[in-house]
Amino acid sequence: MNTEWDIIIIGGGPAGLTAAQYAARANMKTVLLEKMSPGGQALMIDGLENYPGLNGPVDGFTFAESLTKQAKKFGAVIELTGAASVDKKDSLFSVQTTNGAVLRGKAVILTTGASHRPLGIPGEDRLSGRGVSYCATCDGPFFKDKRIFVVGGGDTACTDAVYLANLTDDVTIVHRKDRFRAQKALAQKVLNHPKIRTLFGTEIKEIKGTDKVESVVLSDNNSGRTYEEPADAVFIFIGVSPHTETVPALEKDPSGYILTDAKMESSLPGLFCAGDVRSSPFRQVVTACADGAVAAHAAEEYIEKMTGTDYR
């Protein structure tokens, strides 16, 4: 593995792959580190239909594959390894990979994304993978014609509830507030769907089962009533937690997302952030890609200024 780079990108979701494409296209020596498969959470998308320019839904795997091919075409190198730590000494960054290599770069773009947040209720951990899931497209087909509960009120919860309703006639979406926070078109699609029952002002307090999910304990927040209903699967979509452990000292917002300026630069000069790891009012595939493009351009400007090759 080469060890000297202009730009090191950590994370291979849409933000990272877009950053890699733009950085390499700007003739920056670029490497992207991804510990799993390029694509990130986009790989879990059943049908991406709201990305500008796409004529009809595209599955996440196809979309991620296209982004990967574009990045490679422009000269970006993709290494299947994670980053254990990021340090900066003088003007250079040092990135320790999880396979033991040490890479050096003039700028770093952090696109490590976020992971699904758990409910933290009894039965959730024990029955994870046995009916409790955080990915509808991954696990939904296992529960065809079964009783499915979806927890959450955002875009992901609503989108995946509709997807799951293609597999069964028995989908219940549970949301602790009195209305969805999802985009209006998505929320209306759920409310109008004949196969989806909506329980507002309700929470799941426990998931029960011996070797698999068998029932859920529900609580009506308005009446205080607690009751139990049979269930075969519980899909949880209540937000995500950003992966910031690689660079823990960066300034963050109250929710733990990394703060950046308009150029995606963090509190550490030369370290840029893009996508779900960054503090942002709106998180979609299109905004992640836009973040990645801005971060790559800003990193290029940062390097040119540092090396005295900027346009004056």
C-alpha positions as a printed Julia matrix, in Angstrom:
312×3 Matrix{Float64}:
   0.0     0.0     0.0
   1.28    3.45   -0.93
   1.86    5.61    2.14
   2.21    9.17    0.77
  -0.95   10.98   -0.4
  -2.36   14.43   -1.01
  -5.84   13.6     0.33
  -6.85   10.69    2.56
 -10.58   10.02    2.69
 -11.91    7.91    5.56
 -15.25    6.27    4.79
 -16.72    4.97    1.55
 -20.35    6.05    1.53
 -21.8     8.49   -1.04
 -19.99   11.44    0.6
 -16.62    9.7     0.57
 -16.96    8.32   -2.95
 -18.0    11.72   -4.31
 -15.09   13.38   -2.5
 -12.74   10.78   -3.99
 -14.03   11.46   -7.48
 -13.68   15.24   -7.18
 -10.28   15.08   -5.46
  -8.81   12.66   -8.02
 -10.29   14.63  -10.89
  -8.47   17.7    -9.53
  -5.23   15.75   -9.91
  -4.86   15.19   -6.17
  -3.2    11.92   -5.2
  -6.2    10.4    -3.45
  -6.86    7.3    -1.36
 -10.16    6.25    0.19
 -10.24    3.9     3.18
 -13.36    1.77    3.64
 -13.42   -1.14    6.1
 -16.49   -2.82    4.55
 -17.77   -2.38    0.99
 -17.92    0.99   -0.8
 -21.42    2.42   -0.63
 -22.08    2.69    3.09
 -25.73    2.95    4.12
 -26.69    3.58    0.49
 -26.25   -0.16   -0.08
 -29.39   -0.72    2.04
 -31.63    1.46   -0.14
 -34.27   -0.56   -1.97
 -35.17    2.16   -4.45
 -33.5     5.57   -4.63
 -36.11    7.75   -6.34
 -35.42   11.32   -5.2
 -31.85   11.79   -6.41
 -31.77   14.54   -9.08
 -31.47   13.22  -12.61
 -32.38    9.6   -11.9
 -35.24    8.5   -14.12
 -37.01    6.02  -11.87
 -35.91    4.19   -8.69
 -32.37    2.77   -8.59
 -31.31    0.24   -5.98
 -28.55    1.27   -3.58
 -26.06   -1.34   -4.75
 -26.24   -0.14   -8.37
 -25.93    3.49   -7.3
 -22.92    2.76   -5.05
 -21.25    0.7    -7.76
 -21.59    3.61  -10.19
 -20.06    6.04   -7.68
 -17.18    3.63   -7.06
 -16.44    3.19  -10.77
 -16.45    6.97  -11.29
 -13.99    7.54   -8.45
 -11.65    4.86   -9.75
 -11.93    6.14  -13.32
 -10.54    9.51  -12.24
  -7.64    7.84  -10.43
  -8.75    7.46   -6.8
  -7.39    4.41   -4.99
  -9.77    2.48   -2.74
  -8.29    0.41    0.09
 -10.47   -2.0     2.06
  -9.31   -1.09    5.54
 -10.5     1.17    8.32
  -8.76    4.0    10.14
  -7.76    3.44   13.76
  -6.51    6.96   14.46
  -5.78   10.33   12.86
  -3.0    12.61   14.08
  -1.52   15.85   12.77
   2.07   16.92   13.24
   3.15   20.24   11.78
   1.41   20.37    8.39
   1.01   16.64    7.71
  -1.61   14.13    8.81
  -0.78   10.6     9.89
  -3.51    7.97    9.59
  -3.05    4.59   11.28
  -5.11    1.96    9.45
  -6.73   -1.05   11.08
  -4.43   -3.36    9.13
  -1.31   -1.76   10.6
  -0.22    0.61    7.83
   0.55    4.29    8.43
  -0.49    6.72    5.71
   0.56   10.35    5.46
  -1.4    13.08    3.75
  -1.66   16.82    3.38
  -5.42   16.81    4.06
  -8.0    14.38    5.44
 -11.71   14.14    4.61
 -13.73   12.3     7.24
 -16.86   10.64    5.83
 -17.36    7.89    8.41
 -21.13    8.3     8.54
 -23.32    7.12   11.38
 -24.96    3.95   12.7
 -28.52    3.27   13.77
 -29.46    4.26   17.31
 -31.04    1.54   19.48
 -34.19    1.97   21.55
 -32.46    0.62   24.65
 -35.44   -1.41   25.84
 -35.63   -4.94   27.32
 -35.37   -7.66   24.69
 -33.82   -5.49   21.98
 -30.22   -6.68   22.3
 -31.11  -10.29   23.05
 -33.4   -10.6    20.02
 -31.25   -8.59   17.61
 -30.96  -10.68   14.46
 -33.91  -12.78   15.65
 -36.64  -10.42   14.58
 -35.14   -7.14   15.75
 -33.54   -5.29   12.84
 -32.31   -1.87   11.76
 -32.36   -2.58    8.01
 -35.6    -3.3     6.17
 -34.06   -4.2     2.82
 -31.58   -6.54    4.51
 -34.02   -8.45    6.71
 -37.51   -7.6     5.46
 -37.76  -10.56    3.04
 -37.39  -12.97    5.99
 -40.74  -11.73    7.32
 -42.98  -12.08    4.31
 -46.64  -12.32    5.39
 -45.63  -11.8     9.04
 -46.64   -9.24   11.7
 -44.17   -6.36   11.45
 -43.73   -3.33   13.7
 -41.76   -0.26   12.6
 -40.52    2.26   15.17
 -39.83    5.88   14.2
 -41.29    8.91   12.48
 -38.61   10.15   10.1
 -37.87    9.6     6.42
 -36.26    6.2     6.94
 -39.07    4.86    9.11
 -41.74    5.95    6.62
 -39.85    4.8     3.53
 -39.11    1.4     5.01
 -42.64    0.95    6.33
 -43.89    1.33    2.76
 -41.23   -1.13    1.55
 -42.23   -3.68    4.21
 -45.89   -3.28    3.26
 -44.94   -4.84   -0.08
 -44.02   -8.01    1.83
 -46.96   -8.3     4.24
 -50.44   -6.96    4.89
 -49.66   -6.42    8.58
 -47.36   -3.42    9.18
 -47.74   -1.18   12.22
 -45.67    1.99   12.54
 -45.23    3.27   16.09
 -44.23    6.87   16.78
 -44.06    8.53   20.19
 -45.2    11.93   18.87
 -48.51   12.99   17.34
 -47.24   13.37   13.78
 -44.38   12.24   11.55
 -41.28   14.38   11.09
 -40.69   12.82    7.66
 -41.07   14.77    4.44
 -44.76   15.45    3.83
 -44.99   13.3     0.71
 -43.54   10.3     2.55
 -45.69   10.83    5.62
 -48.83   11.05    3.52
 -47.9     7.89    1.66
 -47.77    6.02    4.98
 -51.02    7.54    6.27
 -52.83    6.62    3.06
 -51.4     3.11    2.76
 -54.06    0.42    3.22
 -51.6    -2.09    4.7
 -50.01    0.22    7.3
 -51.55    0.91   10.7
 -50.24    4.04   12.42
 -50.0     4.38   16.21
 -49.14    7.96   17.19
 -48.35    8.88   20.79
 -47.22    5.33   21.4
 -43.95    3.67   22.42
 -42.64    0.12   22.49
 -41.5    -0.58   26.05
 -40.35   -4.19   25.66
 -39.78   -6.79   22.97
 -40.65  -10.31   24.1
 -39.7   -13.73   22.81
 -37.69  -16.82   23.67
 -35.61  -17.54   20.57
 -37.27  -14.99   18.31
 -39.59  -11.99   18.51
 -43.04  -13.07   19.64
 -44.7    -9.9    20.95
 -44.22   -6.24   21.88
 -45.34   -4.31   24.94
 -46.87   -0.97   23.91
 -47.59    2.12   25.96
 -50.14    4.77   24.99
 -48.59    8.07   26.1
 -51.96    9.84   26.24
 -53.95    7.38   28.34
 -51.06    5.65   30.1
 -52.44    2.28   29.01
 -49.92   -0.54   28.58
 -50.83   -3.54   26.46
 -49.22   -6.39   24.53
 -49.6    -7.35   20.87
 -48.2   -10.31   18.91
 -45.3    -9.54   16.57
 -42.79  -11.39   14.4
 -40.38   -8.52   13.68
 -39.5    -5.06   14.97
 -37.65   -2.66   12.67
 -36.13    0.31   14.52
 -35.44    3.65   12.82
 -35.08    6.34   15.49
 -32.01    8.15   14.23
 -28.31    7.54   14.03
 -25.15    8.11   16.05
 -22.19    9.66   14.18
 -18.87    7.79   13.99
 -16.43   10.37   15.36
 -14.19    8.11   17.45
 -11.31    8.36   14.96
 -10.84   12.06   15.78
 -12.51   12.55   19.19
 -11.11   16.04   19.86
 -12.99   17.81   17.06
 -15.66   20.34   18.01
 -19.16   18.84   17.93
 -22.77   19.92   18.33
 -24.91   18.76   21.29
 -25.9    15.6    19.39
 -22.28   14.61   18.76
 -22.06   15.58   15.08
 -18.88   17.32   13.94
 -19.14   21.06   13.41
 -17.78   22.45   10.14
 -17.76   25.73    8.27
 -19.28   26.24    4.83
 -16.19   24.64    3.26
 -16.71   21.47    5.36
 -13.56   22.24    7.36
 -13.57   21.1    10.98
 -11.99   22.77   14.0
  -8.7    21.11   12.97
  -7.3    22.92    9.89
  -6.9    20.56    6.95
  -9.42   18.04    8.26
 -12.72   18.23    6.41
 -15.97   16.34    7.1
 -18.85   15.36    4.84
 -22.07   13.39    5.02
 -23.82   11.95    8.06
 -20.88   12.52   10.42
 -21.25   16.3    10.01
 -23.7    18.6    11.8
 -26.38   19.37    9.24
 -30.09   20.28    9.2
 -30.88   17.71    6.49
 -29.36   14.31    5.69
 -30.01   12.67    2.34
 -27.89   10.93   -0.28
 -27.91   14.11   -2.37
 -26.67   16.27    0.52
 -23.95   13.74    1.36
 -22.7    13.86   -2.23
 -22.8    17.66   -2.22
 -20.85   17.73    1.05
 -18.24   15.41   -0.47
 -17.79   17.59   -3.55
 -17.39   20.76   -1.45
 -14.96   19.04    0.94
 -12.78   17.8    -1.92
 -12.66   21.21   -3.55
 -11.85   22.9    -0.24
  -9.15   20.31    0.52
  -7.6    20.98   -2.89
  -7.54   24.73   -2.15
  -6.06   24.07    1.3
  -3.23   21.97   -0.18
  -2.48   24.47   -2.94
  -2.25   27.28   -0.42
  -0.06   25.17    1.87
   2.33   24.25   -0.96
   2.32   27.73   -2.54
   0.73   26.54   -5.77
  -2.57   28.4    -5.37
  -3.76   30.89   -7.98
  -2.81   34.43   -6.94
